[in-house]
Structures are given as structure tokens and as C-alpha cells.
């Protein structure tokens, strides 16, 4: 790889190595081979086996986990959730991926959270109940009108079952959405913003805030 | 079978022949053999093949569908939903089975409805997303407190995602719950009643209201 200065970040999940190299993204399945970078790699990981694999090909790697300043009484909170939330002072973080995690932060303190199924999981569940319930999700269904056909009845229920519990806890707080379905879901809330790359964004903030590790 | 007078009702679904013989219930899988009754059988059916099977073994059968007085603009509403709703003047009917159907009736008119996944489907969906999300549903989780562990985060999300959309449409209307999880869910609502056998109850009311068919 090039010897020029690059900031290389890696978010190690349960499916991929997700690299961000000076803002450019690259994804590798955990089973595939990954590049041997010359530069230091700053990473966060929820997967020990994958971390070990990164270490085998790349010597100069820095785990950002010890630098994450996030206090919570929540037992078993994933590192990705912590990083996504760690710079929110007051608000709600919604990470809408395969699951939808909703975390509530008040005066810099994490108050807890809940976990809804992701949109893809919702879509898959209905045909498992009955083949008569197999429909595409219509994200444009009118949520102010009670549905008058099964297709709308399912789309309405999926969206309402995600939106209403979030509205219930958010009241007028600021909502930050991230994750694959974050942009879509953010549109159902007035007081919301969507941040595509909150994990990488916050990894950069952690690096900048800790001069010692750069 | 006995020649004494018995009122025999049959609710033919997609899994079973569900008989009610003078209040006593008997279930037969659609694939198993069913008794040859001497008495008339009043039935409703959502399954044509199973209806044909009932006709083969029992000559004197009466389809109650034509006697159901239920008007709706909803396209494709299942007969079981119609029967459950047909005597409600103003209120919400929640049938909590493999799916949870929610129907809204105002001044004797069906305004529409929506379809949530059933509790069993919800329970099955989380482990499909990740083995880390495999937990039993805790129906006693405190819904007034933001969860502080993953087990509670899932139970809270499942219950809230069912309860909140129903509360949103019900406001102060009377809620009638039925179905396998109806009793459990009814307890989360103040203005609710639970009717275990609303289908058979309403079949009897239809028979009584139509002397000609007894």
C-alpha cells in the first residue's frame, strides 16, 4: 500500500471488516483476505476472532475501546452502540440496522435503551406466519389513515410499531439516526438528523481528543 | 355419535378443524380424520380444501358466511376477522394469534385495521438476527423504565411495539381481545375485555338471529 499519510479506521463487526481510509470506505467479509497496510490502523471490534485476524496481517493497530468515555449501568451493551452514543449530551440515538437499537441519553448519562427488530427482519417475519401475508413494505403508506387492505395493514403496522415506541421515549428530544435504514426512518420524525457514518465520525473525534494515540 | 340435540359449530382454519359441541371444544388437524356427526354442523371456513373434506364425512352442514352482516371497504379481510368484529358497534377488536390483527369499528362501520406479528413470531425473529439476541420474553418487564440489559431491552421493545400502535388508534375506545395471547395483552390496557371464544360466541348469535337456519 502507499506510504503517504492516511488515517485508517476499521470497524470490525460480526459480518465484515469495515475500513475507512481517509474517508473512503472498503468492506471485506470476515472470511476473505484483508490488505496489509503500512499505516497504523485504529479499530474498534465486537469480534475477537476477527481482531486476531487483523493482527496477523497488520502489526501497527490501535484498539480505541479504552479511549471511549461512556458510562452506563446497561449490562452487555455492544461497543458499536457505545461509540455511536458517546458524544451525545441529551438525545436519542437510533441505529437502524439488522436490529434497531434505541438509546436514551440525558445530561451526558445513558439512561438505557431497547432493541426492535430491523426492517429486513420485519419483512421476513410475515411470510413465516402465513404465505397470505407476503407483501413488500410500502414505506409511503399513509400513517394517518387506518389501512383498508392487507398490504397496507402490514406496512402500517411495521412502521407504527417502530415509530410509536421511539416517539414515546423521545418526546421533544433530538433524535440521531444512523444505520442502513436510518435515513428512511429519520423522515418520520420532526426533530431528527441522520448521520451515515457516526461510528467513523466518533472514532475520529476520539483520536483527535487523545493526542497521545495519534 | 349420540342422537340427542347438540349444537355443533366448526371453525375451519388453516391448521385445524376447531369444533365446539354444546360448549365443549375439540380440535383436529386438517390432515387427520374427523368424526361423522349425525347433527347439523354450522361452520365458517377460511380453507376450501378443508371445507370439502368436512362435506365428505358430514352431509348436513351449514355455511354461516352468507349470514354474517359485516360491511367494510377493506379488501381481502379474512372471514375470522369479520366474525370476530361483526357485533361491535364502537370499539377495537384485537385478535392476538400467530399474527395480531387490530380492527377499528366506529358507529357500526369498519374503518380498517392493521396486522402486527404475533408474540411467537416476535420471539422467533430476534435469534434470527443474532444469537446474542436469544432471550425468553419477560412479560413482566417494567414498561415505565428504560431497560438496562439486553433481555429487558427486547421484552420492552416487543411489548411496546404492540401496545403503542394499538393505544394510538384506541384512545378511550373499548378494546376487545381474543386469540391465544389476547388475555395476556389485554392486561396492558385499562379499557379492555378478553373474550376467549368470540368466534363461537358470534356464530351462536348469528344462528339465533337467523331462525330460518336453525
Interface residues (C-beta under 8 A of the other chain):
Chain A: X14 X72 X73 X74 X75 X76 X77 X98 X99 X101 X102 X104 X111 X112 X113 X114 X115 X116 X117 X118 X121 X122 X124 X125 X126 X128 X129 X130 X133 X145 X146 X147 X148 X149 X150 X153 X154 X156 X157 X160 X161 X162 X164 X165 X167 X168 X169
Chain B: X14 X72 X73 X74 X75 X76 X77 X98 X99 X101 X102 X104 X111 X112 X113 X114 X115 X116 X117 X118 X121 X122 X124 X125 X126 X128 X129 X130 X133 X145 X146 X147 X148 X149 X150 X153 X154 X156 X157 X160 X161 X162 X164 X165 X167 X168 X169
